[in-house]
Amino acid sequence: MLTIEIDDPALEANIKQTYGEDTQSMKQAFLDFLQSQQVKQDVAIAQNELEQGKAITSSEVFNSLRAQYQ
């Protein structure tokens, strides 16, 4: 189990106002956020590689994506 401590009273109040005691919704929102951050990082890496001339075929891209997100 991982516990996150929030030391920002305004942020804590916002979270409590949004989710109350609904820890399942809070957990799902956090997981969605983490996944979106990973996708953003993946896109940034891909853009950097493309700029460096490290392009790959579309079939390689889709095979990699399927393997990563299934």
N, C-alpha and C positions, 0 to 999 in steps of 0.2 A: 504494500500500500504506500502511496505517496501522498504527503500532506503539504499543502501550500499555505504559507502564512502571508496574510495581507496586512501591511503596516500603514496603509493609506486610508484614513477614516472616510474620506469622500468616496473612494472606490468601494470600500466595504459597504457603505450606506447604499450606493447605487446597486450593488449586487443584491443586497437584501431586499431593496425595493423591487427589483426586477424579478427575482426568483423566490423571495420569501424563504420558506423551509423546503422548497421543492428541489432537493438535491439531485434528483435524476435529471431534471431539465438543465440544471446548472452544469452537471457533468457532461451532458450531451452537447451543450453550447460550447464548453471548453474543448471537447474533442473535435467538434466541427471547426473551431478556430485553429487548433493545432494542425488539422489536415489542410486547411486553406493556406496556412503559413508554409507547409511543406510543398504544396503545389506552386506557390510563389517562388520558393527557392529553386525548385526544379526548372521552372520557366526561366529564371535568371541565369542559371547554369547553362541551359540550352542556348539562350541568346548569346552568351559569352562564347560558347563553343562554336556557334555559327559564325560569329564575327572573326574567330580565329581560323576559319576555314575547315573546321572539323565536322562538316555536315555528314549526316547518314541518311540512308534511304527511308522513305516513309514506312515501308514494311518493317524495318528495324525499329522505328519509333513506336509503331502500334504494338508490336510484339513486346517491347520493353514496358510500355504503359499497361498492357493487359497483365503482364506478370507482376507488376508493382502494385496495382490497385485491385486485384481480384482476391 
